Amino acid sequence: MPSLTLRFSFSGFPCSRCCSTPTPKLSSFTSFQTEVNFRSIMDRLTSAARLMIVSDLDHTMVDHHDPENLSLLRFNALWEANYRENSLLVFSTGRSPTLYKELRKEKPMLTPDITIMSVGTEITYGNSMEPDDGWEAFLNDKWDRKIVTEETSKFPELTLQSETEQRPHKVSFYVQKDKAQDITGTLSKRLEERGVANAQEELLQWRAANAKDSPKVIHATERCAAGIIQAIGHFNLGPNTSPRDVTDMSDCKMENFVPAYEVVKFYLFFEKWRRGEIENSDLHLSNLKAVCRPSGTFVHPSGVEKYLEDCINTLRTCHGDKQGKQFRIWVDLVLPTQVGSDSWLVSFKKWELCGEERQCCITTVLLSSKNVTVADGLTWTHVHQTWLQGAAASDSATWFF
């Protein structure tokens, strides 16, 4: 299994961190989806993955200097269209679960298969963030938090971080950058454990000494998530063109039916339509109708059922209504299951962001390849949506698909 481990760092902050840590039926879409999601995640965790990406978050996957989150959204579309089904996405961060969840509310992040938090001391799996009890038991061996707090209290240079950052197997402090190396070195000797600092200079020094000429290491020229896409292409790990970078989706040539790609492509079109980035033409709407079964139905999260063609006809009213606004759509956890020789049930979360407001629906789509070619694309026969708890739109009339 090829893997890609990414670590970017940053400078310009007055403090470094110092942490002491130990070494179906259409009528039952929602329940079916939960079962499929759980089975798919466990299958991917216990079988060989096509690709595994392990990435830090701040200033690596997430670019805090990109208010539009374009590089992150480009990666999201690439991953969900081409990799989610048979690969593993791992987030490894120094953030505690509290700060990690805050970041997820601020940024359009995907759900990782594995989340490593608190400088490696907390590992969870899947959307429900099931804890790794075995890892916790391993860390408990010879771990005495009281000794750590006693030793660190001897250093007046250390300032405890907030209570949320103090974890069962991690004690976190702030320390002036120019004192971090000496203090962490001393603590390492006293505690016989590893000190962690986050400084760009140290990573660049390591690269110069160990990896500058290594063919297995790339110093990406693109920023953050865009650099991850660059690395995928550099090492020939798989597709590296994000669907967001494709100007005309009709030009995409697929060798086989790829349900996940169809879903990503559909909602990217819808985003561009509402942002007014594509022409308000009959041709676009005709193309949409061509991939929908005439009798196909859409169950709105409010419970109202409509024909898909009627939903497409109403798109005239919302063309360009988000023009000039920070409006984005992305899909997460796109997991297709083949339920027949020519049909797939695809479950995912569909997110909409407009300014500071975001809504999400748990979505299930039934796609069919009956009487169509790969060039035609799969036929949408049924779409069913329910609001994600706590993420419903205040006005359901503004939610179209």
Buried (B, 14 or more C-beta within 10 A) or exposed (E): EBEBEBEBBBEEEEBBBBBBBBEBEBEEBEEBBBBBBBEBBEEBEEEEBBBBBBBBBBBBBBBEEBEEBBBBBBBBBBBBBBBBBBBBBBBBBBBBBBBBEEBBEEBBBBBBBBBBBBBBBBBBBBBEBEBBEEBBEEBEEEBEBEEBEEBBEEBEEBEBBEEEBBBEBBBBBBBEBEBBBEBBEBBEEBBEBBBBBBBEEBBBEEEEEEEEEEEEEBEBEEBBBBBBBBBBEBBEBBBBBBBBEBEEBEEBEEEEBBBBBBBBBBBBBBBBBBBBEBEEEEEBBEBBBEBBBEEBBBBBBEEEEBBBBEBBBEBEEEBEBBEEEEBBBBBBBBBBBEBEEBBBBBBBBBBBBBEEEBBBBBBBBBBBBEEBEEEEBBBBBBBBBBBBEEBBBEEBEEBBB
